[in-house]
């Protein structure tokens, strides 16, 4: 924890401190309320994921109170929110601007609230195989998932799937498909940000410790030119495999994998990928995912 507090980033430091103190987010929220600070569990979850960053005055006050709740030195967390000076040679952040990512996160937060989804859905990923198809117009045409999960509490009977379309995406025209052992429930979207959230209802109610296999997908094709696919993880999990396949009429000139600790952090772990196979695709494998982002990017020319 000392290292995380010293070097950051903020989301990693907060996540580490929460883990070290053994406090669930609802307990943290309660202790903040006792100190006169109101902050939602969803906001706390996004802060520790790196999906949102405290900026408003009341949010910064909550961070200062968090230092007290977590028994940390004064300024231990707040100093990590100060903008760092840019370094030469630093890799550029995600293709979407940080402002855009924040707007998407706020839209997603509203959708989750509409679907009454808790920050922790009660499921742990054992294995997740995801296939993305890029079409002849360089658009994201489709993505399919085969998912194996394990329940860590009784009564879990659904999974919430999130789709972030490329710029220009019309989420109202995106089709959600339930492929195996589930059915589509409520679907909500935010047109301006291209974010869609869909309930996938299981065929059984799980007990703690039980595993479940299900498949689903999204038919898109409504967005503009696609240049990357990223997957964010809020919690540690099992194996994740991402395959990106390209139409023979539109092949990229360069592909690479990358990782990020949060949405606004520099990219690291970059590795060149070579198109291979009759499906003209690339892939990555994460044996055990950690909170953060992994993805594949490509250049068209």
C-alpha positions as CSV (number, residue, x, y, z in Angstrom):
1,X,0.0,0.0,0.0
2,X,2.9,2.4,0.8
3,X,4.1,2.0,-2.8
4,X,0.7,2.6,-4.3
5,X,0.2,5.7,-2.2
6,X,3.6,7.0,-3.2
7,X,3.4,6.4,-6.9
8,X,-0.3,6.2,-7.7
9,X,-2.3,6.4,-9.8
10,X,-5.2,7.5,-7.7
11,X,-7.5,4.6,-8.5
12,X,-4.9,2.0,-7.7
13,X,-4.0,3.7,-4.4
14,X,-7.7,3.9,-3.4
15,X,-8.3,0.3,-4.4
16,X,-5.3,-0.9,-2.5
17,X,-6.2,1.1,0.6
18,X,-9.7,-0.3,0.6
19,X,-8.4,-3.8,0.2
20,X,-5.9,-3.4,3.0
21,X,-8.5,-2.0,5.4
22,X,-11.0,-4.7,4.4
23,X,-13.9,-2.3,4.0
24,X,-16.8,-2.9,1.6
25,X,-18.0,0.2,-0.3
26,X,-21.3,0.4,1.5
27,X,-19.4,0.5,4.8
28,X,-17.2,3.3,3.5
29,X,-20.3,5.2,2.3
30,X,-21.8,4.8,5.8
31,X,-18.7,6.1,7.6
32,X,-18.5,9.1,5.2
33,X,-22.2,9.9,5.9
34,X,-21.3,9.9,9.6
35,X,-18.8,12.6,8.8
36,X,-21.4,14.6,6.9
37,X,-20.3,13.6,3.4
38,X,-22.7,12.1,1.0
39,X,-21.3,10.0,-1.8
40,X,-22.9,7.1,-3.7
41,X,-21.5,3.6,-3.7
42,X,-21.5,3.7,-7.5
43,X,-19.3,6.8,-7.5
44,X,-16.9,5.1,-5.0
45,X,-16.8,2.1,-7.3
46,X,-16.0,4.2,-10.4
47,X,-13.3,6.1,-8.5
48,X,-11.5,2.8,-7.5
49,X,-11.9,1.5,-11.1
50,X,-10.4,4.6,-12.7
51,X,-13.6,5.1,-14.8
52,X,-14.3,8.4,-13.0
53,X,-12.0,10.9,-11.3
54,X,-13.1,13.1,-8.4
55,X,-13.0,16.7,-9.6
56,X,-15.8,18.7,-8.1
57,X,-15.4,20.4,-4.7
58,X,-17.8,18.1,-2.9
59,X,-16.0,15.1,-4.4
60,X,-12.6,16.4,-3.3
61,X,-14.0,16.9,0.2
62,X,-15.1,13.2,0.1
63,X,-11.6,12.2,-0.8
64,X,-10.2,14.1,2.2
65,X,-12.7,12.3,4.4
66,X,-11.7,9.0,2.8
67,X,-8.2,9.5,4.0
68,X,-9.6,9.7,7.6
69,X,-11.9,6.7,7.1
70,X,-9.1,4.6,5.7
71,X,-6.6,5.8,8.3
72,X,-4.2,7.3,5.8
73,X,-1.9,10.2,6.1
74,X,-3.3,13.6,5.2
75,X,-3.1,14.3,1.5
76,X,-2.2,10.7,0.7
77,X,-5.0,10.4,-1.8
78,X,-5.7,14.1,-2.7
79,X,-2.2,14.7,-3.9
80,X,-2.6,11.9,-6.5
81,X,-5.4,14.0,-8.0
82,X,-3.1,16.8,-8.9
83,X,-2.3,17.0,-12.6
84,X,1.1,15.5,-13.4
85,X,3.5,17.3,-15.8
86,X,3.6,15.6,-19.2
87,X,6.8,13.6,-19.8
88,X,8.6,13.3,-23.1
89,X,8.0,10.0,-24.9
90,X,4.9,9.2,-22.8
91,X,2.5,7.0,-24.8
92,X,-0.7,8.8,-25.7
93,X,-3.9,7.9,-23.8
94,X,-6.9,6.2,-25.2
95,X,-8.3,7.4,-28.6
96,X,-11.3,8.8,-26.9
97,X,-10.6,12.0,-25.0
98,X,-10.8,11.9,-21.2
99,X,-13.7,14.3,-21.3
100,X,-15.5,11.8,-23.6
101,X,-14.7,8.9,-21.3
102,X,-16.1,10.8,-18.3
103,X,-19.3,11.6,-20.2
104,X,-19.7,7.9,-21.2
105,X,-19.1,6.9,-17.5
106,X,-21.8,9.3,-16.4
107,X,-24.2,8.0,-19.0
108,X,-23.4,4.4,-17.9
109,X,-23.9,5.3,-14.3
110,X,-27.4,6.6,-15.1
111,X,-28.2,3.4,-17.1
112,X,-27.1,1.2,-14.2
113,X,-29.3,3.1,-11.9
114,X,-32.3,2.7,-14.2
115,X,-31.6,-1.1,-14.2
116,X,-31.1,-1.1,-10.5
117,X,-27.7,-2.8,-10.9
118,X,-25.3,-2.9,-7.9
119,X,-21.6,-2.1,-8.4
120,X,-20.9,-5.8,-7.7
121,X,-23.2,-8.0,-9.6
122,X,-22.4,-11.1,-7.4
123,X,-20.5,-12.9,-10.2
124,X,-16.8,-13.7,-10.7
125,X,-15.5,-14.4,-14.2
126,X,-13.9,-17.8,-14.6
127,X,-13.4,-17.5,-18.3
128,X,-14.5,-15.0,-21.0
129,X,-14.0,-15.5,-24.7
130,X,-14.9,-12.5,-26.8
131,X,-14.9,-12.3,-30.6
132,X,-15.1,-8.9,-32.5
133,X,-15.7,-8.7,-36.2
134,X,-14.7,-5.6,-38.2
135,X,-16.5,-5.2,-41.4
136,X,-15.6,-4.1,-45.0
137,X,-16.4,-0.5,-44.2
138,X,-13.9,-0.7,-41.3
139,X,-16.9,-0.6,-38.8
140,X,-17.4,-2.8,-35.8
141,X,-20.0,-5.1,-37.2
142,X,-20.5,-7.6,-34.4
143,X,-19.1,-8.9,-31.2
144,X,-19.9,-12.2,-29.5
145,X,-19.1,-13.5,-26.0
146,X,-18.9,-16.9,-24.4
147,X,-18.9,-16.4,-20.6
148,X,-18.3,-18.7,-17.7
149,X,-19.0,-17.1,-14.3
150,X,-19.2,-18.2,-10.6
151,X,-21.6,-16.7,-8.1
152,X,-20.2,-15.5,-4.9
153,X,-23.6,-15.0,-3.2
154,X,-27.0,-16.7,-3.4
155,X,-29.8,-15.6,-5.7
156,X,-27.8,-14.2,-8.7
157,X,-29.9,-14.7,-11.8
158,X,-28.7,-12.1,-14.3
159,X,-25.7,-10.4,-15.9
160,X,-25.5,-6.9,-17.2
161,X,-23.7,-6.6,-20.5
162,X,-22.4,-3.2,-21.6
163,X,-21.7,-2.1,-25.2
164,X,-19.7,1.0,-26.1
165,X,-20.1,1.8,-29.8
166,X,-17.5,3.6,-31.9
167,X,-18.0,7.3,-32.6
168,X,-21.3,7.8,-34.5
169,X,-22.9,4.6,-33.1
170,X,-26.6,4.7,-32.8
171,X,-27.4,2.4,-29.8
172,X,-31.1,2.4,-30.7
173,X,-30.2,0.3,-33.7
174,X,-27.9,-2.1,-32.0
175,X,-29.4,-5.6,-31.6
176,X,-28.8,-7.6,-28.5
177,X,-28.7,-11.4,-28.9
178,X,-29.0,-14.0,-26.3
179,X,-27.2,-17.1,-27.7
180,X,-27.1,-19.7,-24.9
181,X,-28.6,-20.3,-21.5
182,X,-30.0,-16.7,-21.1
183,X,-32.6,-14.4,-22.5
184,X,-32.6,-10.6,-23.1
185,X,-34.3,-8.6,-20.4
186,X,-34.4,-4.8,-20.1
187,X,-32.3,-2.8,-22.5
188,X,-31.4,0.9,-21.9
189,X,-29.1,3.2,-23.9
190,X,-27.8,6.8,-24.1
191,X,-27.8,8.0,-27.6
192,X,-25.2,10.9,-27.3
193,X,-22.5,8.7,-25.8
194,X,-23.3,5.5,-27.8
195,X,-23.5,3.4,-24.6
196,X,-26.0,0.6,-24.2
197,X,-26.7,-1.7,-21.2
198,X,-28.6,-4.9,-21.5
199,X,-29.9,-7.4,-18.9
200,X,-29.2,-11.0,-19.7
201,X,-31.5,-13.2,-17.6
202,X,-30.3,-16.6,-16.6
203,X,-32.3,-19.8,-16.9
204,X,-31.6,-20.6,-13.3
205,X,-31.0,-18.7,-10.0
206,X,-27.5,-19.4,-8.8
207,X,-26.3,-20.3,-5.3
208,X,-23.0,-19.1,-4.0
209,X,-20.2,-21.2,-5.5
210,X,-22.2,-22.4,-8.5
211,X,-20.8,-21.8,-12.0
212,X,-22.8,-20.9,-15.1
213,X,-22.1,-20.8,-18.9
214,X,-23.9,-18.4,-21.2
215,X,-23.5,-16.7,-24.5
216,X,-24.6,-13.4,-25.9
217,X,-23.7,-10.8,-28.6
218,X,-24.3,-7.4,-30.1
219,X,-25.0,-6.6,-33.7
220,X,-23.8,-3.1,-34.4
221,X,-22.4,-1.7,-37.7
222,X,-23.9,1.7,-36.9
223,X,-20.7,3.5,-36.0
224,X,-17.8,5.1,-38.0
225,X,-14.3,3.8,-38.5
226,X,-13.2,1.4,-35.8
227,X,-9.6,1.7,-34.6
228,X,-9.5,-0.3,-31.4
229,X,-11.4,-2.6,-29.0
230,X,-11.0,-2.3,-25.3
231,X,-12.4,-4.2,-22.3
232,X,-12.4,-2.8,-18.8
233,X,-12.4,-4.8,-15.7
234,X,-13.7,-3.6,-12.4
235,X,-12.5,-6.6,-10.4
236,X,-9.8,-9.3,-10.7
237,X,-11.0,-12.4,-12.5
238,X,-10.1,-15.5,-14.5
239,X,-9.0,-15.9,-18.1
240,X,-9.9,-13.4,-20.8
241,X,-9.4,-14.1,-24.5
242,X,-10.1,-11.4,-27.1
243,X,-10.1,-12.2,-30.9
244,X,-10.5,-9.4,-33.5
245,X,-11.2,-10.5,-37.0
246,X,-11.2,-8.3,-40.1
247,X,-13.1,-8.5,-43.4
248,X,-10.8,-9.5,-46.3
249,X,-11.8,-6.2,-48.1
250,X,-10.4,-4.1,-45.2
251,X,-7.2,-5.3,-43.6
252,X,-5.2,-3.1,-41.2
253,X,-1.5,-2.4,-41.7
254,X,-0.6,-2.7,-38.1
255,X,-2.1,-4.3,-34.9
256,X,-1.0,-4.1,-31.3
257,X,-2.2,-5.1,-27.9
258,X,-2.0,-2.7,-24.9
259,X,-3.0,-2.3,-21.2
260,X,-3.9,0.6,-19.1
261,X,-4.4,0.9,-15.3
262,X,-7.3,3.3,-15.9
263,X,-9.1,5.2,-18.6
264,X,-6.9,8.3,-18.4
265,X,-3.6,6.5,-17.7
266,X,-0.8,6.1,-20.3
267,X,-0.8,2.9,-22.3
268,X,1.7,0.2,-21.4
269,X,2.4,-3.5,-22.2
270,X,2.4,-2.8,-25.9
271,X,3.1,-5.7,-28.2
272,X,2.9,-6.0,-32.0
273,X,0.4,-8.6,-33.3
274,X,0.5,-10.3,-36.6
275,X,-2.6,-11.1,-38.7
276,X,-2.9,-14.8,-39.1
277,X,-5.2,-17.6,-40.1
278,X,-7.9,-17.8,-42.7
279,X,-10.1,-15.5,-40.6
280,X,-7.4,-12.8,-40.8
281,X,-7.4,-12.0,-37.1
282,X,-5.3,-11.2,-34.1
283,X,-5.9,-12.1,-30.5
284,X,-4.7,-11.7,-26.9
285,X,-4.9,-13.9,-23.8
286,X,-4.9,-12.7,-20.2
287,X,-4.6,-15.7,-17.9
288,X,-5.8,-13.8,-14.9
289,X,-7.3,-10.3,-15.3
290,X,-6.6,-7.5,-12.9
291,X,-8.7,-4.3,-12.5
292,X,-7.9,-2.0,-15.4
293,X,-8.1,-2.1,-19.2
294,X,-6.8,-4.4,-21.9
295,X,-7.3,-4.0,-25.6
296,X,-6.2,-4.3,-29.2
297,X,-5.7,-1.3,-31.5
298,X,-5.0,-1.2,-35.2
299,X,-3.9,1.3,-38.0
300,X,-5.6,1.5,-41.3
301,X,-2.8,3.3,-43.1
